[in-house]
Structure formats: C-alpha cells, structure tokens
Amino acid sequence: MLQHYISPVTQAFLTFPFAAMLFTLPFLIVQYRRHGYINKWRGFLLYLFLLYLMNAFFLVLLPMPPTRHNEPPQQVMQLIPFIFIQDILRETNVDFSKPSQYINLLRERAVLQNLFNVMLTIPFGMFMRYYFRLRWFSCLAAAFALSLFFEVTQVTGIYGYFDHPYRLFDIDDIMTNTLGGMVGYLIAQVLSVKLPRMDRLDDSLDLSAKRVSYTRRLLAFGIDGLLMLPVMLIFGVVFHPVIGLLMVVAYHSLVPYWTNGRTVGRAIVRIELQGKGERLRLGEVALRQSLLYGFLGWNVLVAPLPPSPLSLIFNVATLVLNIAVFIHAMRCLFNHQLQLWHEKLSGTRYRITGARQPASQPPPANGEI
C-alpha cells in the first residue's frame, strides 16, 4: 500500500521542475505588478504550494489505466455518507471491548485510506489560512471545492480522456478531504503566531530605494522583444534587416521619451527609465540606445565581412570588445554598485514605479530576486 503512494509522489517531484519553469513567468509578472518586488518568503511559499498541488493531484489520479479504452467499472458512485465506518467494522479484527487493541486500527486498510484522505488536504488548509488568509468558512468551501474537483476528475475519466471512470466517486472522500482542510486551517491558526504575517511583509518596504534587478530588466526586455519581433521580421523581410533593427531602436528610444521612461514591457513589471532630471530627455535615451544597439549592430555588420586583412583586424577588435563588455557585464551582475556602460555614459537608470514609503512597524527581513 505504501508503494501505491510513493510512486505518484516520486513522479510529482520529477515533474515539478518543468511545472516550475512554466509557473515562473506569470509568477514574476504578478508579483512585480502587485507588490513591486519579489519577496523570497512569499515566493518560497507559492512554489511550495505548487509542489503540494502537484503531489495531491498525482496521488489522486495515479496510477492510470494502461489504455484509454478501459473497461467500465462495476460501480461508478458511492453517495451514502459514512460507508467507510461500515468498511472498517467489516474488515477489522480489533475487539472494541479491549482498548489496548485500538492501536491495531492503524494497520487496517480502510482506516489508513481514510486517514490518507484527511492528510491529503491538511497542507491545503494550512495554505488557505496562512498564505491566502481565508476565514474558516471560505477555507471550508475551498477544501470542499478541491475535493469535488478531484472526484469529478476521476468519475469523468479525466474529462473524457478515458472511455470509462477508473476511480470511484465517493462522498466519504469528499467529507474526509474537507475535514483535512479544516484540520490544516486549525494547525495554521496556531503556527501563524510564530511565522511572519503575510499582510505585513511589505510594511517597512521602501520601493524607491530598491535596486531594479537584472531579472526584472530581462523580463521587461523579453516582453518588448516579443512585441517587436513581428515588426522587425516584417520590415526586415520587406525592406532590409537593418531597417528592422532600426524599428526596434526607434521603439526603445521614442516610446520611452513620449512616456517618460516606459515601454509596454517595463509598464507590465512596473519599472521606468529615469534620466538626470524628473523628465527623461530625448538626448539621454537616444545616447543610451545608441551605445547599446550600436554595440550589437557592430557585431552584426562585422560578422559577414569577406576575408581580408582589414576584416581580420575588425574581427579581432570585435572579439576584444566583446570580451571587455562580457567582463564588465559580469562585474555589474555581481557588484550592484556598478552601472552598465551604456547607463553610466548616458546618465540613465531604472527605477520602480509606484514606490511608497515604508510603514513604522518593520516586518521580518525581505529578500529580492
């Protein structure tokens, strides 16, 4: 029976890294939008919640039939409450007149199965109470809804994927799962006294003093890149690749000037480009983008040069330049006091939008990604 549970848990842990990668992008966007930064404790709990849900889902659905065209079961639904008590009484060898034998109930299949159903949703109730800060009735409804979702998924053969259900829809499972959620709620009620309060994590946070991380910059750049990719391809194919590159440069130069430092990607992750004054000047953003895209454009133009002594000199110079830029970028990555060359020369930098002043009461230490 233990192997029946170990195998799904193992598969959930093996699959988790792939699910985490898919989860990361929306996670970053939502956290940047809602809180203005990434808190390590909040992020750890959300990924832990994802891992829990995967384990619970795999435990409920695995093992699956070897083929989609499975045989119909003898019974599809069990809608009579507390049948599990009859199962325990029918299968047990315990003499209930002897309390010393009660411990043997923990070896009974029917008892262990229902204990598992309770334990399955205890973490869910803990997350609902501590992280999502739900009240008891909302937690009760959420635990019931989760259990109902599990049972419906099973009885429909994963919504029609299998020809017939391969697990029984059991009202007792819904009852014990819901009970587990409430047990978890009560446990979290006690433990939350010793843990950082989720609603106070950002009380002493001063967003205006926070550094804009390279993760955040890269995410904004990626969003803008996806937005401009069709434009670059169309202009590059219809006219010339250089024209397509110029359209990208124009987007990253003119749009920030018109919006005082924002692009679509930066607006989504709540950052903006700031010059020396309150208003970003066209010369500042033009110099910044010329330095950055000039470096990239130089690599593009030098690469296809025909072999010659002059092209060899250009290629060697480009290699030396790339090595210097790489070393400089690595230094900036590990030393947050340093600025990238195009930012320092242009006098521009990133800042977080919507910064607010911290409250008087400090919460536990926060981290940033």
SULZI-V711465 format. One line per field, one symbol per residue. phi: phi as a letter, one per 40 degrees, with the letter a starting at -180 (. if undefined). psi: psi as a letter, one per 30 degrees, with the letter a starting at -180 (. if undefined). A space follows every 10 residues. Layout:
phi->???
psi->???
//
This chain:
phi->.ccccccccc cccccddccc cccccccccc ccccbgabcc cccccccccc cccccccccc ccccccaccc ccccbbbbbc cgcccccccc ccbccccbdc ccccccbccc cccccccccd bdcccccccc ccfccccccd cccccccccd ccccccgffg cccbcbbccb cccccccccc ccccdcccdc ccccbccccb cbcbcbcccc cccccccccc ccccccccdc ccccccccba dccccccccc ccbcccccbf hbbccccccg bacbccbcbc cccccccdcc cccccccdcc ccdccccadc cccccccccc cccccccccc ccccbcccbc dcccccgbac accgcbcccc cccdcbbbb
psi->eeefeeeeee eeeefeeeee eefeeeeeee eeeeffljke eeeeeeeeee eeeeeeeeee fllllflfil kklekekjgj lgffeeeeee flgkjffjff fefffffkee eeeeeeeefe geeeeeeeee efhlleeeee eeeeeeeeee eeeefghhhf elelkglkjk feeeeeeeee eeeeeeeeee ffeflkkegg egegkjfffk kjlfeeeeee eeeeeeefee eeeeeeeedk eeeeeeeeee efeeeeeegh glaeeeeegh llkkafaekk leeeeeeeee eefeeeeeee eeegklklee eeeeeeeeee eeeeeeeeee eeefjfflkl efeeefgllk lklgklkllf jkalkllk.
//
